[in-house]
């Protein structure tokens, strides 16, 4: 990435040099998500340019630093994205992604994995089981770990109702994970293709957003005049307003998606209905371990819409812009 709003360029760059506590990884696959589109638009994160994007990778250890003892060349690995200090309050509390002294963020603020090689602190890498493919395994770093963390924030119980608002990559993993916990799941989307995929992922009910009957349909399905929790995977003013319409009194709205929009729910409604609005950002190292276990057990199996070669990176981004029904993955090496 050389300029905001411009296509990416394919260039030769030096192989990253690693320090004693770092690891060089040969990239096999890397997914694309909404954050990548935000970065290209100059929204949210502003890396130093030129910048190599890519934050949903899986690969093979190519070289380890002199102080690395838990990994060796040839190991299959996936990363935790946040390069943390390990000493601040949030690191000590296990809230890694809230580190006060963040030293990097793979593919977002630090050079990423849309390249043959990327580097990361050794402590950030986790072994990927042989039975999990690289293209699915790479989605651990964002789509899967984000869903795991968000469900943990929700505090749901079996037989309660949850709405997944936005049935894209993260939403599809949420549906699979919630269904495995005996939660009654409603998927809401503008896309018929995504609703069909949501049904395949296990949603009990799929509903088109924007219809005059959507909220009433959800309330009837819930048996409690509203869902106990709504996961807003979009984060726009409209979807947050919709979430408030779908959720029960004293219910929770888990905000995952990020946009610039102002909050459309006033404090009177929040107070009188005792709504809980909870932010959820990516996930912790502990969540990463859980995400890998879920993939290995087959409980979560993220759908992949399309695969592209690195040389087709701009076509891959365009597929995401057009609203691909599931994750788009760039394959560096088969």
C-alpha positions in Angstrom: 0.0 0.0 0.0 1.5 3.3 -1.2 -1.4 5.6 -1.1 -4.9 5.8 0.6 -7.6 4.8 -1.9 -5.2 3.4 -4.5 -4.6 -0.2 -5.6 -1.9 -2.2 -3.9 1.4 -2.8 -5.8 3.3 -6.0 -6.1 6.9 -5.4 -5.4 10.1 -7.2 -4.3 11.1 -6.3 -0.8 13.9 -7.7 1.5 13.1 -10.7 3.6 12.5 -9.4 7.2 15.4 -9.6 9.6 14.5 -11.1 13.0 15.7 -10.4 16.4 16.5 -12.9 19.2 12.9 -13.1 20.4 11.3 -13.0 16.9 10.3 -15.7 14.3 10.3 -15.5 10.5 7.2 -17.2 9.0 6.8 -18.4 5.4 3.2 -17.4 4.6 0.9 -20.0 3.1 -2.5 -18.2 3.2 -3.9 -14.9 4.4 -7.6 -13.8 4.6 -9.0 -10.4 3.9 -11.6 -8.7 6.1 -13.3 -5.4 6.6 -10.4 -3.9 8.5 -8.2 -4.2 5.4 -10.8 -2.2 3.5 -10.8 0.4 6.2 -7.1 0.8 6.1 -7.1 1.3 2.4 -9.8 4.0 2.9 -7.7 5.7 5.6 -10.2 4.9 8.3 -9.4 3.5 11.8 -5.8 2.6 11.5 -3.2 4.7 9.7 0.1 2.7 9.1 3.3 4.3 8.0 3.4 4.0 4.2 4.4 2.0 2.2 2.8 -0.8 4.1 2.3 -4.5 3.7 -1.2 -5.5 4.8 -2.5 -8.9 5.8 -3.5 -9.9 9.3 -5.2 -13.3 8.9 -2.3 -15.6 8.0 -1.2 -19.1 8.5 2.3 -20.3 7.6 5.4 -22.4 8.4 8.2 -21.3 10.7 11.2 -20.5 8.5 13.7 -19.2 11.1 13.7 -18.6 14.8 15.5 -16.1 17.0 18.2 -17.3 19.4 16.0 -17.0 22.4 13.0 -18.9 20.9 12.7 -22.4 22.4 9.1 -23.4 21.9 9.2 -23.3 18.1 11.4 -24.8 15.3 11.6 -24.5 11.5 8.8 -26.4 9.9 6.2 -25.8 12.6 2.8 -24.9 11.3 1.7 -21.7 13.0 -0.9 -18.9 13.3 -0.4 -15.6 15.1 -2.0 -13.5 17.7 -1.9 -10.0 16.2 -1.1 -7.7 19.0 2.5 -7.2 19.9 2.1 -6.3 23.6 4.4 -5.1 26.4 3.4 -7.9 28.9 3.7 -5.5 31.8 0.8 -3.0 31.8 -2.4 -3.5 33.7 -4.3 -5.0 30.7 -1.5 -7.4 29.8 -1.3 -8.6 33.4 -5.2 -9.0 33.4 -5.1 -11.1 30.3 -6.7 -8.3 28.1 -3.9 -8.4 25.6 -5.6 -6.4 22.9 -6.0 -3.5 25.2 -2.2 -3.2 25.9 -1.3 0.4 26.9 2.2 0.1 25.3 1.3 -1.7 22.1 4.5 -2.3 20.1 2.9 -3.4 16.9 -0.2 -4.9 15.2 0.5 -7.5 12.5 -0.6 -6.3 9.1 -2.4 -3.3 10.5 0.4 -1.1 12.1 3.3 -3.5 11.4 4.2 -5.2 8.2 1.8 -8.0 7.5 1.4 -11.3 5.6 0.5 -10.4 2.1 4.0 -11.4 1.4 6.1 -14.5 1.1 7.4 -14.0 4.6 6.4 -12.0 7.7 7.9 -11.7 11.2 6.4 -11.6 14.6 7.4 -12.0 18.3 7.8 -15.7 19.0 5.3 -15.4 21.9 2.6 -14.4 19.4 2.7 -17.7 17.5 0.6 -20.8 18.2 0.9 -24.2 16.7 -1.7 -25.1 14.0 -2.8 -28.8 14.1 -2.1 -30.8 11.0 -5.8 -31.6 10.4 -6.6 -27.8 10.0 -5.8 -26.5 6.5 -3.7 -23.3 6.2 -6.5 -21.3 4.5 -9.0 -22.1 7.3 -6.3 -21.8 10.0 -5.3 -18.3 9.0 -8.8 -17.1 9.9 -8.0 -17.8 13.6 -6.2 -14.5 13.9 -9.3 -12.4 13.3 -12.6 -14.0 12.2 -12.5 -17.0 14.7 -10.8 -15.3 17.7 -13.1 -12.3 17.3 -16.2 -14.6 17.5 -14.8 -16.5 20.5 -14.1 -13.3 22.4 -17.5 -11.8 21.6 -19.4 -14.9 22.7 -17.4 -14.8 26.0 -18.4 -11.1 26.5 -22.1 -12.0 25.9 -22.7 -14.3 28.9 -25.5 -16.3 27.2 -27.1 -19.4 28.5 -28.5 -22.5 26.6 -32.0 -21.9 25.0 -31.6 -18.1 25.0 -31.9 -16.2 21.8 -29.1 -14.4 20.0 -29.2 -12.3 16.9 -26.2 -12.2 14.6 -26.5 -8.9 12.7 -24.3 -9.1 9.6 -23.8 -12.7 8.4 -20.3 -12.3 6.8 -17.1 -13.9 7.9 -17.2 -13.2 11.6 -21.0 -13.6 11.7 -20.8 -17.1 10.2 -18.3 -18.2 12.8 -20.5 -16.7 15.5 -23.5 -18.7 14.3 -21.5 -22.0 14.4 -20.1 -21.2 17.9 -23.5 -20.1 19.3 -25.3 -23.1 17.8 -22.7 -25.4 19.5 -23.7 -23.9 22.9 -27.4 -24.6 22.4 -28.2 -20.9 21.8 -31.2 -20.2 19.5 -29.6 -18.2 16.6 -31.2 -15.6 14.3 -29.1 -14.3 11.4 -29.9 -10.9 9.8 -28.4 -9.7 6.6 -29.3 -7.7 3.5 -27.7 -10.4 1.3 -29.7 -13.5 0.3 -26.4 -15.3 -0.4 -25.2 -14.6 3.1 -28.5 -15.6 4.6 -28.4 -18.9 2.7 -24.9 -19.5 4.0 -26.0 -18.5 7.6 -28.6 -21.2 7.4 -26.0 -23.8 6.3 -23.8 -22.6 9.3 -26.7 -23.5 11.7 -28.9 -20.4 12.1 -32.4 -21.5 13.3 -33.9 -18.5 11.6 -32.7 -16.1 8.8 -34.3 -12.7 8.3 -33.6 -9.9 5.8 -32.6 -6.6 7.4 -34.6 -3.5 6.5 -38.0 -5.2 6.3 -40.9 -3.7 8.2 -41.6 -7.1 9.9 -38.0 -8.0 10.8 -38.1 -6.9 14.5 -41.5 -8.4 15.0 -40.4 -11.7 13.5 -37.4 -11.8 15.9 -39.5 -11.0 18.9 -42.0 -13.8 18.1 -39.2 -16.3 17.6 -37.5 -15.3 20.9 -40.5 -16.3 23.0 -39.4 -13.4 25.4 -40.4 -10.4 23.2 -36.8 -9.9 22.1 -33.3 -11.5 21.9 -31.2 -11.7 25.0 -28.2 -10.6 22.9 -27.5 -9.0 19.5 -24.1 -9.2 18.0 -23.6 -6.2 15.7 -21.0 -7.3 13.2 -21.5 -4.2 11.0 -21.3 -1.3 13.4 -23.2 1.3 11.5 -25.7 3.7 13.0 -28.5 1.8 11.3 -27.4 -1.6 12.6 -27.0 -0.4 16.1 -30.5 1.1 15.9 -31.7 -2.2 14.6 -29.9 -4.1 17.4 -31.8 -2.0 20.0 -35.1 -2.9 18.3 -34.3 -6.6 18.4 -33.0 -6.9 21.9 -35.0 -7.6 25.0 -35.2 -5.2 28.0 -32.0 -5.8 30.1 -30.4 -7.4 27.0 -26.9 -7.0 25.6 -25.7 -5.5 22.4 -22.1 -6.7 21.5 -20.6 -4.2 19.1 -18.0 -5.9 16.9 -18.2 -3.9 13.6 -16.6 -0.5 13.4 -17.7 2.6 11.5 -17.5 6.3 11.9 -21.3 6.7 12.6 -22.6 8.4 15.7 -24.5 6.3 18.2 -28.2 6.4 17.4 -29.5 5.2 20.8 -30.2 7.9 23.3 -29.4 7.6 27.0 -33.0 7.6 28.1 -33.6 4.4 26.1 -30.4 2.8 27.5 -31.3 3.7 31.1 -35.0 2.9 31.0 -34.6 -0.4 29.2 -31.4 -1.2 31.2 -29.6 -2.1 28.0 -26.0 -3.2 28.1 -23.8 -2.0 25.2 -20.5 -3.9 25.2 -17.6 -3.4 22.8 -15.6 -6.4 21.7 -12.2 -6.1 19.9 -10.5 -9.1 18.3 -9.4 -11.5 21.1 -6.8 -12.5 23.7 -4.1 -15.1 23.6 -6.3 -17.4 25.6 -9.1 -16.9 23.0 -6.6 -17.8 20.3 -5.9 -21.1 22.1 -9.7 -21.8 22.3 -10.2 -20.8 18.6 -7.6 -23.4 17.5 -9.2 -26.1 19.6 -12.6 -25.3 18.0 -11.2 -25.7 14.5 -9.4 -28.9 15.4 -12.6 -30.4 16.9 -14.6 -29.3 13.8 -17.0 -27.3 15.9 -16.1 -24.2 13.8 -15.4 -24.5 10.1 -15.4 -21.0 8.5 -16.7 -21.0 5.0 -14.4 -19.6 2.3 -15.9 -17.9 -0.7 -12.9 -17.5 -3.0 -9.2 -18.1 -3.2 -6.8 -15.8 -5.1 -3.1 -15.8 -5.8 -0.9 -12.9 -4.4 -0.6 -11.5 -7.9 -4.4 -11.1 -7.9 -4.5 -9.2 -4.6 -6.5 -6.2 -6.0 -9.0 -8.6 -7.6 -9.3 -10.2 -4.2 -10.0 -6.9 -2.5 -12.6 -6.1 -5.1 -14.4 -9.3 -4.4 -14.6 -8.3 -0.7 -15.9 -4.8 -1.7 -18.6 -6.4 -3.8 -19.8 -8.3 -0.7 -18.4 -11.8 -1.1 -20.7 -14.3 0.8 -17.8 -15.5 3.0 -14.1 -14.9 3.6 -11.8 -14.3 0.7 -8.3 -15.9 1.1 -5.1 -15.1 -0.7 -2.9 -18.1 -1.2 0.8 -17.4 -1.2 2.0 -21.0 -1.4 0.0 -24.2 -1.7 
